[in-house]
Amino acid sequence: MAASGVKIVAKNQKARHEYFIEESFEAGIELVGTEVKSIRAGTVSLKEAWCQIKDGEIFIKQLHIAPYEKGNIFNKDPLRPRRLLMHKREINRLFGKVKQDGYSIIPLSVYFKDSRVKVEVALCRGKKLYDKRDDAAVRDAKRQIDRALKERNH
């Protein structure tokens, strides 16, 4: 995300480890009251977050936005479902894919694009344990090759 005016607030680190990411989308998010201030403060957690399509709308569940300290009575439930703003045809396409086995919609990051809060969601397929092991083996092999080349050049 090297575009101007983009500030990443939270990333889902485990998503790339747990899932194969087929394609990603940018979505707006419907927030209320002090939630934007809380996001600006960086008190967002995507750890358990996932998305669900219901009645032609897409919702993000288990996205934790901590209550704003100075928000008193205006604070909402930190784990409430929030509606994502996407084009109808994108939602319908995602819905068609999710109905297939093994696909789910996972939020990858929350960021500010200029002054608006955006969520990067991805169509993902779960990895099996052996896939995770293969990825780890490839990473280790690459690390060893890089280390060997570095020692050789010195």
C-alpha positions in Angstrom: 0.0 0.0 0.0 2.4 2.7 -1.2 -0.4 5.1 -2.3 -0.4 8.6 -0.9 -2.5 9.2 2.2 -2.6 5.5 3.2 -1.8 4.7 6.9 -2.2 1.1 8.0 -3.7 0.8 11.4 -3.9 -3.0 11.9 -2.9 -6.1 10.0 -4.1 -9.7 10.4 -0.7 -11.4 10.6 -2.1 -14.9 10.9 -4.3 -14.7 7.8 -1.4 -15.4 5.3 -0.3 -18.3 7.5 -3.7 -19.8 7.9 -5.2 -19.2 4.4 -4.4 -19.2 0.7 -5.5 -15.7 -0.4 -7.3 -16.0 -3.8 -8.1 -12.3 -4.3 -8.5 -9.2 -2.1 -11.0 -6.3 -2.1 -11.1 -2.8 -0.6 -14.3 -2.0 1.4 -15.5 0.9 3.4 -16.8 0.3 6.9 -19.9 1.7 8.6 -18.8 3.1 11.9 -20.6 5.1 14.6 -19.7 7.8 17.1 -16.2 7.5 18.6 -15.1 4.4 16.7 -13.1 6.4 14.2 -11.2 8.2 17.0 -10.5 4.9 18.6 -9.2 3.5 15.3 -7.0 6.6 14.9 -5.5 5.8 18.3 -4.6 2.3 16.9 -6.8 0.3 19.2 -8.0 -2.3 16.7 -7.6 -6.0 16.6 -8.3 -8.2 13.6 -7.2 -11.5 15.3 -10.6 -13.3 15.4 -12.3 -11.2 12.7 -14.2 -12.8 9.8 -16.9 -11.7 7.3 -20.4 -13.0 6.7 -22.8 -12.2 3.8 -26.4 -11.9 4.9 -29.4 -10.5 2.9 -27.1 -9.1 0.1 -25.0 -7.2 2.6 -21.6 -8.1 4.0 -20.8 -7.8 7.7 -17.5 -8.0 9.6 -17.8 -10.0 12.8 -15.4 -10.1 15.8 -13.5 -7.0 14.8 -12.5 -5.5 18.1 -12.4 -1.7 18.3 -11.6 -0.7 21.9 -13.9 1.9 23.4 -12.5 5.4 23.1 -11.2 6.6 26.5 -12.9 10.0 26.3 -16.1 8.7 24.7 -18.1 8.0 27.8 -21.8 7.2 26.9 -21.2 7.4 23.2 -19.1 4.2 23.1 -20.6 1.2 21.4 -20.0 -2.5 22.0 -16.4 -3.2 20.9 -17.3 -6.5 19.1 -20.6 -5.5 17.5 -21.1 -6.6 13.8 -20.3 -3.8 11.4 -21.5 -3.4 7.8 -18.9 -3.3 5.1 -19.6 -1.0 2.1 -18.9 -2.8 -1.2 -20.5 -2.8 -4.7 -23.5 -5.2 -5.0 -21.9 -7.2 -7.8 -18.7 -7.7 -5.7 -20.8 -9.0 -2.8 -22.8 -11.3 -5.1 -19.5 -12.7 -6.6 -18.1 -13.3 -3.1 -21.3 -14.9 -2.0 -21.2 -17.3 -5.0 -17.6 -18.3 -4.1 -18.2 -18.6 -0.4 -21.0 -21.1 -1.0 -18.4 -23.4 -2.4 -16.5 -25.6 0.1 -13.5 -24.2 1.9 -13.8 -20.5 1.0 -14.2 -17.8 3.6 -13.9 -14.0 3.6 -11.2 -12.8 6.0 -10.2 -9.1 6.7 -6.5 -8.6 6.1 -6.0 -5.0 7.3 -7.7 -1.8 8.5 -6.2 1.4 7.2 -6.9 5.1 6.5 -7.1 6.1 2.9 -7.0 9.9 3.1 -9.5 10.4 5.9 -11.7 7.4 5.4 -11.4 4.1 7.2 -11.0 1.1 4.8 -10.8 -2.6 5.3 -9.0 -5.0 3.0 -10.9 -8.2 2.8 -9.8 -11.3 1.0 -11.4 -14.4 -0.4 -9.5 -17.2 1.3 -9.2 -20.9 1.3 -8.0 -22.6 4.4 -4.6 -24.3 4.5 -4.2 -27.8 5.8 -1.4 -28.5 8.3 0.8 -30.0 5.5 0.4 -26.8 3.5 1.7 -24.8 6.4 4.6 -27.1 6.8 5.4 -26.8 3.1 5.4 -23.0 3.4 7.6 -23.1 6.4 10.1 -25.4 4.6 10.2 -23.1 1.6 10.8 -20.1 3.8 13.6 -21.9 5.7 15.3 -23.1 2.5 15.2 -19.5 1.1 16.7 -18.2 4.3 19.5 -20.7 4.2 20.2 -19.9 0.6 20.3 -16.2 1.3 22.6 -16.8 4.3 25.0 -19.0 2.3 25.2 -16.4 -0.5 25.8 -13.6 2.0 28.7 -15.6 3.6 30.1 -16.4 0.2 30.2 -12.7 -0.8 32.0 -11.7 2.4 
